[in-house]
Amino acid sequence: MQTLRTVAEVRAVVHATRERGGTVGLVPTMGAFHEGHLSLMRAARDAHDLVVVSLFVNPTQFGPSEDLAAYPRDEHRDARLAAQAGADVLFTPPVGEVYPDGYATSIHVAGITDVLCGATRPGHFDGVATVVTKLFGIVRPDAAYFGQKDAQQVLVVRRVVRDLNLDVNVVACPIVREADGLAMSSRNAYLDAASRERATALSRALDAAESAVSSGQTGAHELLKAARAVLESAGIEPEYLELRSADDLALVDAVAPTALLAVAARVGAARLIDNRLLEAS
């Protein structure tokens, strides 16, 4: 695996692959790799001749009071794990390579960025949309791989691809969970032992709603009540707990026939998110 730090270096490797008729898969990340990231890399490895993993803690998607400075970083460890997962290139540019002096352009996706995480993290998805569009322009991948844990992010990226006519297949891979159900996240590193145990309430709340659907309850009121009861039992007040369309994040009043139940909450020092696609039988 090569570790590259400039746009020119990455483009040269991609060009050589294209010249041989090969395909390119991109896994955009901010590092602090866990099994969720590695599952994306392995999926890309199975499908493409060249796998590029970007490792860039993107400053434009952090608000002024968020955890940019504290975000976990360990490039040596990440490089080892990416190589083991089959990556060919680890693209880890300095900030100035991605946002050169005088940079004045950003991407805003209206509507779906105004709800859920977008409602409490203004500007976050502008940063996501912008950096992903830049990575697509640098790497020109055939496909890009994202985790379904960030369901809203997946929808935002798909909207960018559609609206800007970008020739990239956006692949959403399943959420990877710990044995106790907690969705894997780089921010889980912020949890102390007590908070780590409480954090499992997020996935258990989703389980409760899914069980309610299996028993024939499909209304939003009933499902949210079941999920909220689990959170309350753990002393967690959600930032949001909402039932929305899995296609455009519009509020829905029932699972008919599917809906996305999304939750975000601060547990100890970590802000955590999770979601579940619910399907009525």
C-alpha positions as semicolon CSV with decimal commas, in nm:
position;residue;x (nm);y (nm);z (nm)
1;M;0,000;0,000;0,000
2;Q;0,119;0,348;-0,086
3;T;0,060;0,644;0,144
4;L;0,016;0,952;-0,074
5;R;-0,030;1,313;0,032
6;T;-0,085;1,514;-0,285
7;V;-0,359;1,531;-0,543
8;A;-0,104;1,489;-0,823
9;E;0,027;1,163;-0,675
10;V;-0,320;1,012;-0,641
11;R;-0,420;1,115;-0,990
12;A;-0,107;0,954;-1,134
13;V;-0,186;0,620;-0,970
14;V;-0,552;0,635;-1,078
15;H;-0,449;0,728;-1,434
16;A;-0,217;0,426;-1,453
17;T;-0,500;0,198;-1,340
18;R;-0,738;0,348;-1,595
19;E;-0,478;0,301;-1,871
20;R;-0,480;-0,071;-1,792
21;G;-0,861;-0,080;-1,807
22;G;-0,900;-0,114;-1,431
23;T;-1,176;0,016;-1,206
24;V;-1,136;0,235;-0,898
25;G;-1,314;0,220;-0,563
26;L;-1,298;0,502;-0,309
27;V;-1,357;0,478;0,067
28;P;-1,376;0,831;0,213
29;T;-1,290;0,838;0,586
30;M;-1,169;1,059;0,868
31;G;-0,952;0,782;1,012
32;A;-0,964;0,621;1,357
33;F;-1,049;0,299;1,175
34;H;-1,275;0,032;1,322
35;E;-1,442;-0,273;1,175
36;G;-1,707;-0,056;1,009
37;H;-1,443;0,123;0,802
38;L;-1,263;-0,202;0,728
39;S;-1,583;-0,362;0,599
40;L;-1,611;-0,079;0,344
41;M;-1,251;-0,133;0,234
42;R;-1,307;-0,506;0,191
43;A;-1,623;-0,442;-0,011
44;A;-1,427;-0,208;-0,239
45;R;-1,143;-0,462;-0,262
46;D;-1,385;-0,731;-0,380
47;A;-1,517;-0,508;-0,659
48;H;-1,227;-0,302;-0,793
49;D;-0,874;-0,317;-0,929
50;L;-0,759;-0,013;-0,731
51;V;-0,884;0,077;-0,382
52;V;-0,819;0,431;-0,260
53;V;-0,889;0,509;0,105
54;S;-0,889;0,877;0,192
55;L;-0,794;0,972;0,547
56;F;-0,874;1,337;0,606
57;V;-1,022;1,494;0,918
58;N;-1,224;1,751;0,729
59;P;-1,234;2,082;0,921
60;T;-1,528;2,225;0,726
61;Q;-1,774;1,970;0,866
62;F;-1,701;2,059;1,229
63;G;-1,876;2,344;1,405
64;P;-1,681;2,593;1,620
65;S;-1,772;2,413;1,944
66;E;-1,729;2,058;1,810
67;D;-1,449;1,806;1,854
68;L;-1,212;1,883;1,563
69;A;-0,906;1,919;1,785
70;A;-0,992;1,614;1,994
71;Y;-1,097;1,386;1,707
72;P;-0,894;1,062;1,739
73;R;-0,593;1,043;1,509
74;D;-0,340;0,761;1,465
75;E;-0,215;0,749;1,108
76;H;0,036;0,469;1,171
77;R;-0,234;0,239;1,311
78;D;-0,481;0,336;1,039
79;A;-0,226;0,267;0,766
80;R;-0,159;-0,080;0,904
81;L;-0,529;-0,164;0,921
82;A;-0,602;-0,025;0,574
83;A;-0,321;-0,232;0,425
84;Q;-0,453;-0,545;0,596
85;A;-0,801;-0,473;0,455
86;G;-0,662;-0,457;0,102
87;A;-0,627;-0,086;0,029
88;D;-0,382;0,006;-0,246
89;V;-0,358;0,377;-0,165
90;L;-0,402;0,568;0,158
91;F;-0,457;0,931;0,060
92;T;-0,386;1,145;0,364
93;P;-0,342;1,505;0,249
94;P;-0,264;1,810;0,460
95;V;-0,546;2,063;0,491
96;G;-0,377;2,300;0,246
97;E;-0,381;2,036;-0,026
98;V;-0,759;2,004;-0,002
99;Y;-0,839;2,368;0,077
100;P;-0,569;2,586;-0,082
101;D;-0,525;2,952;0,008
102;G;-0,821;3,154;-0,118
103;Y;-1,056;2,856;-0,135
104;A;-1,406;3,004;-0,170
105;T;-1,641;2,733;-0,301
106;S;-1,878;2,507;-0,113
107;I;-2,164;2,270;-0,193
108;H;-2,504;2,312;-0,022
109;V;-2,779;2,052;-0,055
110;A;-3,113;2,205;0,038
111;G;-3,392;2,026;0,221
112;I;-3,248;1,699;0,345
113;T;-2,966;1,880;0,525
114;D;-3,211;2,086;0,733
115;V;-3,333;1,798;0,951
116;L;-3,189;1,541;1,193
117;C;-2,814;1,607;1,229
118;G;-2,839;1,907;0,999
119;A;-3,081;2,083;1,234
120;T;-2,834;2,084;1,523
121;R;-2,508;2,094;1,328
122;P;-2,553;2,388;1,088
123;G;-2,304;2,379;0,804
124;H;-2,200;2,020;0,876
125;F;-2,342;1,874;0,559
126;D;-2,207;2,161;0,348
127;G;-1,864;2,046;0,464
128;V;-1,946;1,683;0,391
129;A;-2,089;1,754;0,046
130;T;-1,796;1,977;-0,044
131;V;-1,517;1,745;0,063
132;V;-1,682;1,440;-0,093
133;T;-1,730;1,626;-0,421
134;K;-1,363;1,724;-0,411
135;L;-1,258;1,364;-0,345
136;F;-1,473;1,248;-0,636
137;G;-1,299;1,505;-0,856
138;I;-0,954;1,397;-0,740
139;V;-1,000;1,019;-0,754
140;R;-1,271;0,990;-1,022
141;P;-1,389;0,660;-0,869
142;D;-1,631;0,418;-1,030
143;A;-1,787;0,366;-0,688
144;A;-1,760;0,516;-0,341
145;Y;-1,836;0,326;-0,022
146;F;-2,014;0,467;0,283
147;G;-2,157;0,318;0,602
148;Q;-2,533;0,307;0,654
149;K;-2,482;0,426;1,013
150;D;-2,454;0,773;0,859
151;A;-2,782;0,731;0,672
152;Q;-2,837;1,104;0,625
153;Q;-2,487;1,146;0,487
154;V;-2,551;0,870;0,233
155;L;-2,865;1,047;0,112
156;V;-2,681;1,380;0,091
157;V;-2,400;1,229;-0,116
158;R;-2,647;1,055;-0,344
159;R;-2,828;1,384;-0,400
160;V;-2,500;1,557;-0,487
161;V;-2,419;1,282;-0,736
162;R;-2,764;1,305;-0,894
163;D;-2,788;1,682;-0,903
164;L;-2,435;1,740;-1,035
165;N;-2,444;1,448;-1,282
166;L;-2,141;1,282;-1,127
167;D;-2,056;0,939;-1,264
168;V;-2,009;0,764;-0,930
169;N;-2,200;0,471;-0,785
170;V;-2,266;0,542;-0,415
171;V;-2,263;0,212;-0,225
172;A;-2,410;0,201;0,127
173;C;-2,280;-0,088;0,337
174;P;-2,457;-0,231;0,644
175;I;-2,396;-0,096;0,994
176;V;-2,133;-0,294;1,182
177;R;-2,208;-0,340;1,550
178;E;-2,030;-0,450;1,863
179;A;-2,146;-0,776;2,022
180;D;-2,379;-0,580;2,252
181;G;-2,538;-0,394;1,963
182;L;-2,359;-0,059;1,985
183;A;-2,296;0,078;1,637
184;M;-1,924;0,106;1,573
185;S;-1,804;0,467;1,563
186;S;-1,474;0,645;1,599
187;R;-1,639;0,856;1,869
188;N;-1,697;0,548;2,083
189;A;-1,339;0,608;2,198
190;Y;-1,471;0,901;2,403
191;L;-1,689;0,673;2,619
192;D;-1,583;0,572;2,967
193;A;-1,698;0,235;3,101
194;A;-2,025;0,363;3,248
195;S;-2,115;0,567;2,939
196;R;-2,021;0,276;2,715
197;E;-2,279;0,057;2,890
198;R;-2,547;0,328;2,875
199;A;-2,480;0,385;2,505
200;T;-2,620;0,044;2,417
201;A;-2,963;0,195;2,486
202;L;-2,955;0,352;2,138
203;S;-2,953;0,019;1,959
204;R;-3,189;-0,135;2,215
205;A;-3,434;0,150;2,150
206;L;-3,426;0,067;1,780
207;D;-3,474;-0,302;1,865
208;A;-3,782;-0,212;2,069
209;A;-3,934;-0,024;1,778
210;E;-3,854;-0,307;1,540
211;S;-4,020;-0,555;1,775
212;A;-4,327;-0,332;1,787
213;V;-4,344;-0,335;1,407
214;S;-4,314;-0,715;1,409
215;S;-4,613;-0,729;1,644
216;G;-4,821;-0,521;1,405
217;Q;-4,773;-0,168;1,538
218;T;-4,672;0,061;1,255
219;G;-4,777;0,407;1,372
220;A;-4,507;0,661;1,450
221;H;-4,653;0,744;1,792
222;E;-4,639;0,385;1,914
223;L;-4,293;0,315;1,773
224;L;-4,138;0,633;1,910
225;K;-4,297;0,565;2,248
226;A;-4,141;0,218;2,260
227;A;-3,799;0,349;2,161
228;R;-3,811;0,646;2,397
229;A;-3,895;0,424;2,694
230;V;-3,567;0,238;2,646
231;L;-3,368;0,560;2,625
232;E;-3,538;0,700;2,933
233;S;-3,458;0,385;3,130
234;A;-3,089;0,455;3,059
235;G;-3,119;0,822;3,150
236;I;-3,068;0,935;2,791
237;E;-3,251;1,235;2,646
238;P;-3,223;1,210;2,267
239;E;-3,118;1,504;2,057
240;Y;-3,366;1,361;1,810
241;L;-3,569;1,042;1,776
242;E;-3,772;1,055;1,457
243;L;-3,945;0,836;1,202
244;R;-3,871;0,956;0,851
245;S;-3,885;0,848;0,490
246;A;-3,578;0,647;0,396
247;D;-3,581;0,815;0,054
248;D;-3,595;1,187;0,133
249;L;-3,612;1,217;0,514
250;A;-3,964;1,360;0,510
251;L;-4,150;1,301;0,836
252;V;-4,386;1,004;0,817
253;D;-4,663;0,898;1,051
254;A;-4,630;0,524;0,994
255;V;-4,413;0,246;0,854
256;A;-4,586;0,204;0,519
257;P;-4,423;-0,013;0,401
258;T;-4,082;0,112;0,518
259;A;-3,942;0,399;0,722
260;L;-3,615;0,506;0,879
261;L;-3,604;0,539;1,256
262;A;-3,312;0,768;1,343
263;V;-3,170;0,865;1,680
264;A;-2,894;1,090;1,808
265;A;-2,796;1,146;2,168
266;R;-2,508;1,267;2,378
267;V;-2,385;0,994;2,609
268;G;-2,106;1,103;2,837
269;A;-1,846;1,279;2,623
270;A;-1,971;1,137;2,292
271;R;-2,243;1,239;2,051
272;L;-2,370;0,915;1,899
273;I;-2,607;0,836;1,614
274;D;-2,784;0,521;1,501
275;N;-3,073;0,421;1,277
276;R;-3,282;0,130;1,164
277;L;-3,478;0,068;0,847
278;L;-3,814;-0,060;0,960
279;E;-4,029;-0,274;0,732
280;A;-4,393;-0,362;0,788
281;S;-4,487;-0,719;0,708
